[in-house]
Amino acid sequence: MSLVESPAGQTPVPHFQPCFAPPAEDRVAAPALRGHVDLVLPMRHAGVRSVRVAFEVVGAANAPVVLVAGGISAHRHVAAGVQFPEAGWANDLVGPGRALDPARRRILSFDYIGADGTLDAPIDPSDQADAIRGLLDALDIDALDAVVGYSYGALVGLQLAARHPLRIRKLVAVSGAHRPHPYAAAWRALQRKAVDLGQLQCADGQGLSLARQFAMLSYRTPEEFEQRFDAAPELVHGRVRVAAEDYLDAVGARYVGRTPATAFRRLSESIDLHRVDPAQVRIPTVVVAVEGDRLVPLSDAVALVEGLGTLGKLRLLRSPYGHDAFLKETDRIDAILAAALRDNGDIA
């Protein structure tokens, strides 16, 4: 069942509420709707579950459909529009003149299963792919023209291509590979231990904040921190406080304000459950790697492209922003998308 929600009567889920809205001239002027689909989903590790998949779609009804999926903190609202004016998680990647222009493409996005914190069970990225299939069925979409996946979204895109190849024509996988790197998995395990410690001490917010701060150190690079925070430490109430701590505290506080601890834990685990055989991905795929990405190293991106054979292409970005480059290097990402999403179907 698909339920369409009214723009006037519907606000985003509270933990996804943006802190500001962009100017009206920067908002996407295209038809948009929100809704949800109720599915009965056989999950890989959690048995059969009833799940609700919330979605947003922006663009003309007859335009080719592109699914856009981000990291585990992303959600169905990608960019600000006239009907839904709040800022999206990727405002600078969607809009007039961009590769993802709602005047030429219909942009579909959804909230990940488990993102609202109500599903306390192991969630495999393949479960997200199966949920997408159910969503497409409910929306009468035979096949996606493309999936553009960033970070966790790239893993979900790979799973969708492997499990439901007739539902997707092209894939752009940015900062995501066919398996989690052991170093990155170790980072995430420590983040989850911080959440556990906070819960043991009845300080859920503090544990989740610390986990997010750990995560930021893995998302970004030493080079960026050197540029931004190369200052002498201060003594505050007899304790040393380094230059980056204010930034990290603010990042942690914002995250706690919008993310349930259960959602973070289960989606963090989901990254580590991810495995896909590149040989099973039989659609044109552009793999975008970032030099200096500490979570998805270049070697893993190369291995993925090699496994894809003639269907795979590699694009390399050099950026001080590491794993988060897709949120910061928006013009360069847009140029890659423009080539990958050409109407002739070639991957440039």
C-alpha positions as CSV (number, residue, x, y, z in Angstrom):
1,M,0.0,0.0,0.0
2,S,1.2,3.5,-0.9
3,L,0.1,6.5,1.0
4,V,0.8,10.0,-0.3
5,E,1.3,12.7,2.3
6,S,0.2,16.3,2.0
7,P,3.0,18.9,1.8
8,A,1.0,21.3,3.9
9,G,0.3,18.8,6.7
10,Q,3.5,16.9,6.7
11,T,6.8,17.8,8.2
12,P,10.0,15.8,8.1
13,V,10.6,13.2,10.8
14,P,12.0,15.2,13.8
15,H,15.4,13.6,13.9
16,F,15.9,14.7,10.2
17,Q,14.8,18.2,10.7
18,P,17.3,20.6,9.0
19,C,18.4,23.6,11.0
20,F,17.8,26.1,8.1
21,A,16.0,26.6,4.8
22,P,17.8,27.9,1.7
23,P,16.6,31.1,-0.1
24,A,13.5,30.6,-2.2
25,E,15.6,31.1,-5.4
26,D,17.7,28.1,-4.6
27,R,14.8,25.7,-4.2
28,V,13.8,23.2,-6.8
29,A,10.7,24.2,-8.7
30,A,9.3,20.8,-9.7
31,P,6.3,18.6,-8.8
32,A,7.0,16.8,-5.6
33,L,5.3,14.4,-3.3
34,R,6.0,12.4,-0.2
35,G,4.4,9.2,0.9
36,H,5.1,5.8,2.4
37,V,4.7,2.1,1.5
38,D,4.0,-0.7,3.9
39,L,5.9,-3.9,3.1
40,V,6.2,-7.4,4.5
41,L,9.9,-8.0,4.0
42,P,11.8,-11.2,4.5
43,M,15.0,-9.9,6.0
44,R,18.2,-11.7,5.7
45,H,19.1,-11.9,9.5
46,A,15.8,-10.8,11.2
47,G,13.1,-13.0,9.7
48,V,9.9,-11.6,8.1
49,R,9.1,-8.1,9.3
50,S,6.5,-5.5,8.5
51,V,8.3,-2.3,7.5
52,R,7.3,1.2,6.4
53,V,9.3,2.8,3.6
54,A,8.9,6.6,3.5
55,F,9.8,8.2,0.2
56,E,10.0,11.5,-1.6
57,V,9.9,12.0,-5.4
58,V,10.6,15.2,-7.2
59,G,10.3,15.9,-11.0
60,A,8.0,15.4,-13.9
61,A,6.1,12.1,-13.9
62,N,7.3,11.1,-17.4
63,A,11.0,11.8,-16.7
64,P,13.6,9.0,-16.3
65,V,13.8,8.1,-12.6
66,V,17.1,8.3,-10.6
67,L,17.2,6.9,-7.1
68,V,19.6,9.0,-4.9
69,A,20.8,7.4,-1.7
70,G,23.3,8.8,0.8
71,G,25.1,7.7,3.9
72,I,23.5,6.2,7.0
73,S,22.6,9.8,8.2
74,A,20.8,10.6,4.9
75,H,17.1,10.5,4.3
76,R,14.3,10.9,1.8
77,H,14.7,14.7,1.5
78,V,17.6,15.3,-0.8
79,A,17.1,18.9,-1.8
80,A,14.9,21.9,-1.0
81,G,12.0,22.5,-3.3
82,V,9.0,24.8,-3.5
83,Q,6.7,22.2,-2.0
84,F,9.1,21.0,0.7
85,P,11.3,24.1,1.3
86,E,13.5,22.8,4.2
87,A,17.2,22.1,3.3
88,G,18.0,18.6,2.1
89,W,21.0,16.5,2.9
90,A,22.5,17.1,-0.6
91,N,21.1,20.5,-1.6
92,D,24.1,21.4,-3.8
93,L,23.9,18.2,-5.8
94,V,20.3,18.6,-7.0
95,G,18.9,21.5,-8.9
96,P,18.7,23.5,-12.1
97,G,21.6,22.9,-14.4
98,R,22.9,20.0,-12.4
99,A,23.2,16.4,-13.6
100,L,20.4,15.7,-11.1
101,D,18.1,18.4,-12.4
102,P,14.4,17.7,-11.6
103,A,13.4,19.4,-14.8
104,R,15.0,16.5,-16.7
105,R,15.0,13.6,-14.2
106,R,12.7,12.4,-11.6
107,I,14.6,12.2,-8.3
108,L,13.4,9.4,-6.0
109,S,14.8,8.9,-2.4
110,F,13.7,7.1,0.7
111,D,14.4,6.7,4.4
112,Y,16.5,3.6,5.1
113,I,14.8,0.7,6.9
114,G,15.8,1.2,10.6
115,A,16.4,5.0,10.2
116,D,13.6,5.9,12.6
117,G,15.1,3.7,15.4
118,T,12.0,1.4,15.7
119,L,13.6,-1.7,14.2
120,D,16.1,-3.1,16.7
121,A,17.4,-6.1,14.6
122,P,20.3,-6.8,12.2
123,I,19.7,-5.0,8.9
124,D,21.6,-6.1,5.8
125,P,22.1,-3.8,2.9
126,S,20.4,-6.5,0.8
127,D,17.2,-5.8,2.9
128,Q,17.4,-2.2,1.8
129,A,17.6,-3.3,-1.9
130,D,14.6,-5.6,-1.4
131,A,12.7,-2.6,0.1
132,I,13.6,-0.6,-3.0
133,R,12.1,-3.3,-5.2
134,G,8.9,-3.1,-3.1
135,L,8.8,0.7,-3.4
136,L,9.3,0.6,-7.1
137,D,6.4,-1.9,-7.4
138,A,4.1,0.3,-5.3
139,L,5.0,3.4,-7.4
140,D,4.6,1.5,-10.8
141,I,8.2,2.1,-11.7
142,D,9.5,-0.7,-13.9
143,A,13.1,0.2,-13.8
144,L,15.3,3.0,-12.5
145,D,17.3,4.9,-15.1
146,A,20.1,5.0,-12.6
147,V,21.0,4.8,-8.9
148,V,23.4,7.3,-7.5
149,G,24.7,6.0,-4.2
150,Y,27.0,7.8,-1.8
151,S,28.7,5.8,1.0
152,Y,26.1,3.5,2.4
153,G,23.9,4.3,-0.6
154,A,26.6,2.9,-2.9
155,L,26.5,-0.4,-1.0
156,V,22.7,-0.5,-1.3
157,G,23.0,0.3,-5.0
158,L,25.4,-2.6,-5.5
159,Q,23.0,-4.9,-3.7
160,L,20.1,-3.7,-5.8
161,A,22.1,-4.3,-9.0
162,A,23.1,-7.8,-7.9
163,R,19.7,-8.9,-6.6
164,H,17.3,-7.1,-8.9
165,P,19.2,-6.4,-12.1
166,L,16.1,-5.7,-14.2
167,R,15.1,-2.8,-12.0
168,I,18.2,-0.7,-12.6
169,R,20.0,0.4,-15.8
170,K,23.1,2.2,-14.5
171,L,24.9,2.7,-11.2
172,V,27.2,5.4,-9.8
173,A,28.8,4.1,-6.6
174,V,30.6,6.9,-4.7
175,S,32.8,6.0,-1.8
176,G,31.5,2.5,-1.4
177,A,32.8,-0.9,-2.4
178,H,31.8,-4.5,-2.5
179,R,33.0,-5.2,1.1
180,P,33.8,-3.3,4.3
181,H,37.5,-2.8,4.8
182,P,38.7,-4.3,8.1
183,Y,40.2,-1.0,9.3
184,A,36.9,0.8,8.7
185,A,35.0,-2.0,10.5
186,A,37.2,-1.6,13.5
187,W,36.4,2.2,13.6
188,R,32.7,1.4,13.5
189,A,33.0,-1.2,16.2
190,L,34.6,1.3,18.6
191,Q,31.9,3.8,17.8
192,R,29.2,1.2,18.7
193,K,31.1,0.5,22.0
194,A,30.9,4.2,22.8
195,V,27.1,4.0,22.4
196,D,27.0,0.9,24.6
197,L,29.1,2.6,27.3
198,G,26.8,5.6,27.2
199,Q,23.7,3.4,27.7
200,L,25.3,1.5,30.6
201,Q,25.8,4.8,32.3
202,C,22.3,6.1,31.5
203,A,23.9,8.7,29.2
204,D,22.7,7.7,25.8
205,G,23.2,11.1,24.3
206,Q,26.8,11.3,25.5
207,G,27.6,7.9,24.1
208,L,26.0,8.6,20.7
209,S,27.8,12.1,20.6
210,L,31.1,10.5,21.2
211,A,30.4,7.8,18.5
212,R,29.7,10.6,16.0
213,Q,32.8,12.4,16.9
214,F,34.9,9.3,16.3
215,A,33.1,8.9,13.0
216,M,34.1,12.4,11.9
217,L,37.7,11.5,12.4
218,S,37.3,8.6,10.0
219,Y,35.2,10.6,7.5
220,R,37.7,13.4,7.2
221,T,41.5,13.5,6.8
222,P,44.6,14.6,8.8
223,E,45.3,17.2,6.1
224,E,42.0,18.9,6.6
225,F,42.4,18.9,10.4
226,E,45.8,20.4,10.1
227,Q,44.5,23.2,7.9
228,R,41.5,24.0,10.2
229,F,42.8,23.2,13.7
230,D,46.5,23.9,13.8
231,A,46.5,26.0,16.9
232,A,48.0,25.7,20.4
233,P,45.8,23.9,23.0
234,E,44.2,25.9,25.8
235,L,44.0,25.2,29.5
236,V,40.3,25.3,30.5
237,H,39.5,24.7,34.2
238,G,42.9,23.0,34.6
239,R,42.4,20.6,31.7
240,V,43.9,20.7,28.2
241,R,41.5,21.4,25.4
242,V,42.7,21.1,21.8
243,A,41.5,23.2,18.9
244,A,39.2,20.6,17.2
245,E,37.2,19.9,20.3
246,D,34.6,22.7,19.9
247,Y,33.9,21.5,16.3
248,L,33.6,17.8,17.4
249,D,31.3,18.7,20.3
250,A,29.1,20.6,18.0
251,V,29.0,17.8,15.4
252,G,28.1,15.3,18.2
253,A,25.3,17.5,19.6
254,R,23.7,18.0,16.2
255,Y,23.7,14.3,15.5
256,V,22.2,13.4,18.9
257,G,19.4,15.9,18.2
258,R,18.3,14.1,15.0
259,T,19.3,10.4,15.3
260,P,18.0,7.6,17.6
261,A,20.8,5.6,19.1
262,T,19.2,2.3,17.9
263,A,19.2,3.7,14.3
264,F,22.9,4.5,14.5
265,R,23.8,1.1,15.9
266,R,21.8,-0.9,13.4
267,L,22.8,1.0,10.3
268,S,26.4,1.1,11.4
269,E,26.2,-2.7,11.8
270,S,24.6,-2.9,8.4
271,I,27.7,-1.5,6.7
272,D,29.8,-4.3,8.2
273,L,27.3,-6.9,7.1
274,H,27.7,-5.8,3.5
275,R,29.1,-8.3,1.0
276,V,28.5,-8.5,-2.7
277,D,30.2,-10.4,-5.5
278,P,31.2,-7.8,-8.1
279,A,30.7,-10.5,-10.8
280,Q,27.0,-10.5,-10.0
281,V,26.7,-6.7,-10.8
282,R,25.9,-6.9,-14.5
283,I,25.0,-3.3,-15.3
284,P,27.2,-0.3,-16.3
285,T,28.8,1.0,-13.1
286,V,30.9,4.0,-12.4
287,V,32.9,3.6,-9.2
288,V,34.1,6.9,-7.7
289,A,37.0,6.7,-5.2
290,V,38.6,9.4,-3.1
291,E,42.3,9.4,-2.5
292,G,42.8,9.5,1.2
293,D,39.4,8.0,2.0
294,R,40.2,6.1,5.3
295,L,37.0,4.0,5.1
296,V,36.9,2.9,1.5
297,P,40.6,2.8,0.3
298,L,41.5,3.1,-3.3
299,S,42.6,-0.5,-3.4
300,D,39.1,-1.7,-2.6
301,A,37.6,0.5,-5.3
302,V,40.1,-0.9,-7.8
303,A,39.2,-4.5,-6.8
304,L,35.6,-3.7,-7.3
305,V,36.2,-2.3,-10.8
306,E,38.3,-5.2,-11.7
307,G,35.5,-7.6,-10.6
308,L,33.0,-5.6,-12.7
309,G,35.0,-6.3,-15.8
310,T,34.1,-4.3,-18.9
311,L,31.0,-2.9,-17.2
312,G,33.1,-1.0,-14.6
313,K,34.8,2.4,-14.8
314,L,36.9,4.1,-12.1
315,R,36.9,7.8,-11.3
316,L,39.4,9.1,-8.8
317,L,39.1,12.3,-6.8
318,R,41.9,13.9,-4.8
319,S,40.4,15.8,-1.9
320,P,41.3,16.8,1.6
321,Y,37.8,15.9,2.7
322,G,38.3,12.1,2.5
323,H,35.1,10.0,2.7
324,D,33.0,13.2,2.9
325,A,34.2,14.5,-0.4
326,F,30.9,13.9,-2.1
327,L,29.3,16.4,0.3
328,K,32.1,19.0,-0.2
329,E,33.3,18.6,-3.8
330,T,29.9,19.1,-5.3
331,D,31.0,20.6,-8.6
332,R,33.4,17.8,-9.3
333,I,30.9,15.1,-8.3
334,D,28.4,16.8,-10.6
335,A,30.7,16.6,-13.5
336,I,31.2,12.9,-12.9
337,L,27.4,12.4,-12.7
338,A,26.8,14.3,-15.9
339,A,29.1,12.0,-17.8
340,A,27.8,8.8,-16.1
341,L,24.1,9.7,-16.7
342,R,24.3,10.6,-20.4
343,D,21.2,9.8,-22.2
344,N,23.0,7.5,-24.7
345,G,23.6,5.0,-22.0
346,D,27.4,5.1,-22.3
347,I,29.6,5.5,-19.2
348,A,32.2,8.0,-20.0
